[in-house]
Amino acid sequence: MRAHIRRRRKHCRKPIDFQPSNTKIITREAESAVKLGAMELDMVINHAWLRAKHYQDVFEDVVAVRNSAPQPIILKVILETSVLSREDIVAGCKIAEMAKADFVKTSTGFNGHGATVENVRLMKAVVGHRLKVKASGGVKRLKDLEAMAQAGADRIGASSGVAIIHEVVGGDTEPQSHTQY
C-alpha cells in the first residue's frame, strides 16, 4: 500500500450545488469555479429526477455542467447511491458517461451510508474503463480502502485519511497525539 501513497500536484477542487436545484444555478456555479481556477468539479446528480426516470432532464443537467466546465476540467458526478436502486445506479452511470463526465462517485457523505463494495462493483461494471469510479463515504479503515479498490474504485474519498495513513505506515488504527499537557 505504501507504493500507492505518492505526492500529487495540488489543484483546486470545488463541489457545486450539493443540493440539486436548477440547471441555471448549477452551471453558474460551475462557470464561476472554473474562472477561479478549479480543475475538478463535483456535482450531485438530481437523484429525485433519476428515481422518477426523468432521464432526459438528468442528462441535460449534467451536459450543461460539462459544457460550462469543458475538459481538461475533471467532472465527477455524485450519484448518492444510498438513496438509489440498482436500476437507478445503472441509469445514473450511463447518463454520466453519455454526458462526458470523467468520474461517477458514490456519495457526498451527507445522505445515507456512503460507499458500499456492492455499489462500487456495480458502477465499475457499468462504466468499465471509460469513466473512473470514486468511492466516497464510509471508508474509515485501511481494510475498507482496500475492499473499495478491489471492487473497482479508482479514487477514494475518506474523511478518515489520516487514520488510514497511520495504519499504512505504523500499523496504528488511530493517530497518536504527540502533545503533552
Secondary structure, 3 states (H helix, E strand, C coil): CHHHCCCCCCCCEEEECCCCCCHHHHHHHHHHHHHCCCCEEEEECCHHHHHCCCHHHHHHHHHHHHHHCCCCCEEEEECCHHHCCHHHHHHHHHHHHHCCCCEEECCCCCCCCCCCHHHHHHHHHHHCCCCEEEEECCCCCHHHHHHHHHHCCCEEECCCHHHHHHHHHHCCCCCCCCCCC
